[in-house]
Amino acid sequence: MTRVILVLMYSAGLFFVLLNMSKGIIDFGMVGALLVFGFLLVGSINNLTVNRKNLIVSIIVIVSYAVISGILQVFSFYVIAACDGFAIFVALAGDGTNPVFDHPIKTKMSSTRLLLVGLYSAGLVYALIAFSRWGPVYEVMVAIIIEVALLVGSVVQGPLDKKGIGLFTLSIFAYVLFSFLLGPFEEVVVMTAGGMAIYAGLTSEPKFPVTKRAIGTGLIVGVVMTFLGVYLALKLGIVYFVGAELLGFLLLSLNGKYTPQENTISVAIANTSSMVSVGVLITFPAIAIFGPTQMPWLDISSIITFEFIAFVTGISSVFGLLLLIPFRKGFEKDPWPQIRPQAETINSLGADTESKVTVLTGMALSASYVGAIKVAEVVEGVNLSAMPHAFVPSVPDWIGITNSPLIGAIGFFVGWKRVLTMAIGSIVSVLFWIILEGAAPMDYASHLTRPEILYLAIGIFVTVIAGDIFSTKDEIAEESEPPQDNAQDRTHSRELALTVLKIKKEVFSFSRIIEEIQFIVRDPRGYMTSKRGQVPIWIATVSMVLFIIVGALVFSALQLFVGAEIPLLLFVFGSPIAMISAYFTAKSISETGMLAGYISDMISIPAILLFRITFSAITTFMAMLGALQDAAITLLVHLKLGTMTGVRGRDIMKGVLIGVFLGTFVGSLITFMLYKTYGFGGTEFPAPAAQLFGFLVVSLTGLSRFQLPGLDAFPDVHPLFAFAYLLAFGIAGFLAGRGLSKRGLSPISLAVGILVPPATTIAMLFGGFMDYRLRRQARTVPIDGDPTETPQYKKWTKLLSGVVAGEAIVTVIWVLYNAFLLFTV
């Protein structure tokens, strides 16, 4: 395994140097790095051993190379990477039974600590170079101090215990937060924070099931699933987290014996990263799509930055985790239909080799096909993303069929009824293109700006909201009916009164809160034992208050992000709505498996009408509320998953925290790179949810100025007639959505079908047809319960999960490759 890591590392180093040399950037430092990486790559492949004499010669050569590079003033990242690569080779090369060499230092220090010494030595050098360029700025000075501390700790400090890991986590969070607040967020901050995370991960001795193997697997799967979540949210507007447990099973099986508990941790990391990344995603596409018209005075690219995305994601997710923990017991008896299949999969995987082969087959087929398409696009310089556009460019790329196995497989998991409903919406979209636009060649962003389309989608959306409100009203009415047993009524009343008193005592007794904080700091495990795992309600309140303070400081007082200034009172009065919305949304998921929460969205109405803030500010605030809600639900979901797979709550909490950090940094990078590479609002990533929300915000903004959106598309028509015309589409959408609801179909699927490119829906029909066919075949099989429990259906589920993962992996590599090109130009 070590040799594989070294070969991949030095191959990447060679590729990095050669790529930049191909751009005409050649100096002594780059040539030396090329030779060093080439030698180390050959040595890693041949499992080269080094004796003391050769080691001394090698050190002299590498030091001379660094010194000469400094004299020639070409001491750059390449020199640091080459020297660091040499140190890593010395520390890690060999297979354990055949070490590189045997010397006194290595007998006292493990290879892991030698690796850390090499890393932090290089980090210190880089921080000193940054100091020579920028001077004594906050980020650089703190980075130098931290790198020195990590270097010393790598030599003398023992393994970190749980308190040490907790302190490191808080330190990383505080360092990154203050870096945002006190100055420009430079790459030195990311390097230093990453170094702290690596130190905590490598020097700790985690216990089962939060093992290094489980964490490593979760991080790898998390990158894939995070990209998949962002990709689907921007492509379809709906997200299905499919395949994390299967990928986790494969990776864990390749590196030892598979255990359901470790896979649960890896799934918690991966899905949490995906969910927190998607939770804020409505903001940035909406700003990119509507910003140029709503804020023409502002350069949109100056808002949508990596720093902005990462801050909104991280600050909302961290404070949102604790919102629903005090109410955990109220969800324990719910069925959680979305979690049970995943838990059963985790528990049953590993029992047979066939599952592994099936998933790998799907991954190989999908990855090979998509990889070949990407290579062909680069070599031939053509766009093969859709047919027939690839061969007849005059046909818009959103008409036909999307060239994506992943999209087709997603249709299987969505289900044939929802896919068929989406197809109806796409037919309507195509009819608009033919009748209203004369089937003219145009990009999808221009087509989607037709006000008829948006009014129709809003009418359907109103149906969904009304359905939620009335269903909630009916549930309340049923619960409020007087019970026949008066004794039982008195019992419920007494329990309710005791609960209210308990909440009042916990939230408003400050002396009790201080005592409990001291208890938590002194003995966290003892505190949770005394509470029987039940978190007090005041912790959720404190978390919400801290969110308000930090958010108000960044967006109101300091106004660090131009164009996203949010009033203090909006934070104070709007943020508590997120807790209510999170509770009802969690109830919807725990009871039905469907996410249907729109309460927090309603805060946009008074926010626009009363505060009159900018478009980017209201979308940012709404995204932060959404991220608070998603983080709270994420923790509840995985606590339930842990209950079903035998993993303790505190171990789930660790996995979720790791996932939050992964989503904050890696997920934000993926979102930023997709924006830089493809943009938002076009055929590649139409971002239908952001389109709809952005239109709603624009509509409310227009109402505050007594203007109706969409009327400017009819300059020669009287406003009253134009309004009546558009209102008719809204009413039609409402009636269509209502009709679908009465027949047990999904109105939101119809809206999604109208907003996503028809070529995408056509591809999903293949997966939907497979779902229909397998369900129909299951009727002839004597099996009780769900038809998806048949062996044939399970086989296709695993195969198509592999297909989804295969394209996701290739596309992740492709996006990271584009990110590499962007940041190295």
Disulfide bonds with the S-S distance in Angstrom:
none
